[in-house]
Amino acid sequence: MTDQKSYLRDDSLITTHHAEDYEHYYNAVVPPVFMNSLHVFETLDSFYSADPHDMHQYCYGRVQNPTVRIFEEKVAALEQGTGAAAFASGMAAASTAVLACVKDESHVVCIRNAYGPLRTFLTGYCAEHMHVKTTFVDGRDLQEFEEAVTDKTDLVILESPSSIVFSLQDIREVSALAHRHGALVYIDNTFCTPIFQKPLQMGADIVMHTTSKYIGGHSDVIGGVLAVRDGTLFDKLLQMRELLGGIVGPMEAWLMIRGLRTLPVRVRQHQETALAVAQFLKKHERVKKVNYPGLTCHPQYELMCRQQEGNTGLLSFEIDGTVEQAVKVTEALRIFKIGVSWGGFESLVFMPHMKMSSEECKILGGEPQIIRIHCGLEGTKYLLEDLESALAGI
Ligand SMILES: *Cc1c(COP(=O)(O)O)cnc(C)c1O
């Protein structure tokens, strides 16, 4: 027998059973998709006396929905936070979080390798309309954060590991530093998923996932989620979501609940395959560099072991050759399909830096010929064969 408390400790019990309310749904083993825009009331008094803080008091679908709620409770438990809020995309979650944390003339510190559209949001809209100033840092060196974060800083934005060059930030040290200056710490935890990294336990204030990646897991949904510990911050995020209107739809939330069910087993398989692929590439004579934090030769391997319990299926490598040769390798792959995104069942390949200037590449830390691959669930053997034959062509 497992009691409610152990549900909160074990990730697999959370993804399978936590926050399920069988009696309310005719004991259906899978909750229904609550495809409704509003909930009705017996009396006006019951409507007006509803407690806005009661998470199960449903009124209108832009504010909350029972299917969305089940998903959020699972994510909050996985991240060991007090609450989670789900959004229609990762970017809806990210931009809502930023807008909830900054004010006119705020200072933000952000890692250089953060997700591109989020950087564009900061340097575009937030700079132009709210006079937000962003200082970009490499993120590997604490000293750099010490110089960048001041008492004027309201928000520190991390993504560890980052998703192209796979550099890490020390979540505990950066959070402690940010808090000494009264700043909040936001971290994109999409690569690790809550199964392999729990940033709220290390001091981060807001954890973001794009559920379009591993949490959805089947390349059939776009969504995002924020998890937090602090109740006041949670209320603020919920209010911002209500005002900006970015809540996820019930059908997507249902798919995200389904994705969560198998998340612990999927990420372990992605890890096993990606590690074998990374080790294969590492030994290959045409490969100059492999970026995967699970390799013992990764320059931040020790930090990785301190803050992560694993790595998932995404990695990048640079061939010993020209951009044209990298294109040739990419296009010769058969199982790895060319496409953005990652975290689904399928293997993907992309060259994110190929159209960038060498100046931009230098800032981001990866050469134009960098090839990023997502190791899917087709089977390690087939992926190794695919890479072997593609690399043999150059
Ligand atoms: C895809 C991605 C996002 C954005 O998520 P969307 O659901 O596409 O809006 C944010 N961060 C990372 C690391 C991503 O890979």
The ligand as an SDF file (V2000), in Angstrom:
LIG
                    3D

 15 15  0  0  0  0  0  0  0  0999 V2000
   11.0130   24.6670  -27.8660 C   0  0  0  0  0  0  0  0  0  0  0  0
   11.6270   25.3830  -26.7180 C   0  0  0  0  0  0  0  0  0  0  0  0
   10.9770   26.4570  -26.0860 C   0  0  0  0  0  0  0  0  0  0  0  0
    9.6900   27.0460  -26.5970 C   0  0  0  0  0  0  0  0  0  0  0  0
    8.5950   26.1990  -26.4470 O   0  0  0  0  0  0  0  0  0  0  0  0
    7.3070   26.3360  -27.3880 P   0  0  0  0  0  0  0  0  0  0  0  0
    6.3600   25.3330  -26.8240 O   0  0  0  0  0  0  0  0  0  0  0  0
    7.7580   26.0440  -28.7790 O   0  0  0  0  0  0  0  0  0  0  0  0
    6.8110   27.7340  -27.2640 O   0  0  0  0  0  0  0  0  0  0  0  0
   11.5810   27.0150  -24.9580 C   0  0  0  0  0  0  0  0  0  0  0  0
   12.7490   26.5440  -24.4710 N   0  0  0  0  0  0  0  0  0  0  0  0
   13.3970   25.5270  -25.0610 C   0  0  0  0  0  0  0  0  0  0  0  0
   14.6910   25.0630  -24.4880 C   0  0  0  0  0  0  0  0  0  0  0  0
   12.8700   24.9270  -26.2070 C   0  0  0  0  0  0  0  0  0  0  0  0
   13.5520   23.9390  -26.7970 O   0  0  0  0  0  0  0  0  0  0  0  0
  1  2  1  0
  2  3  1  0
  2 14  2  0
  3  4  1  0
  3 10  2  0
  4  5  1  0
  5  6  1  0
  6  7  2  0
  6  8  1  0
  6  9  1  0
 10 11  1  0
 11 12  2  0
 12 13  1  0
 12 14  1  0
 14 15  1  0
M  END
$$$$
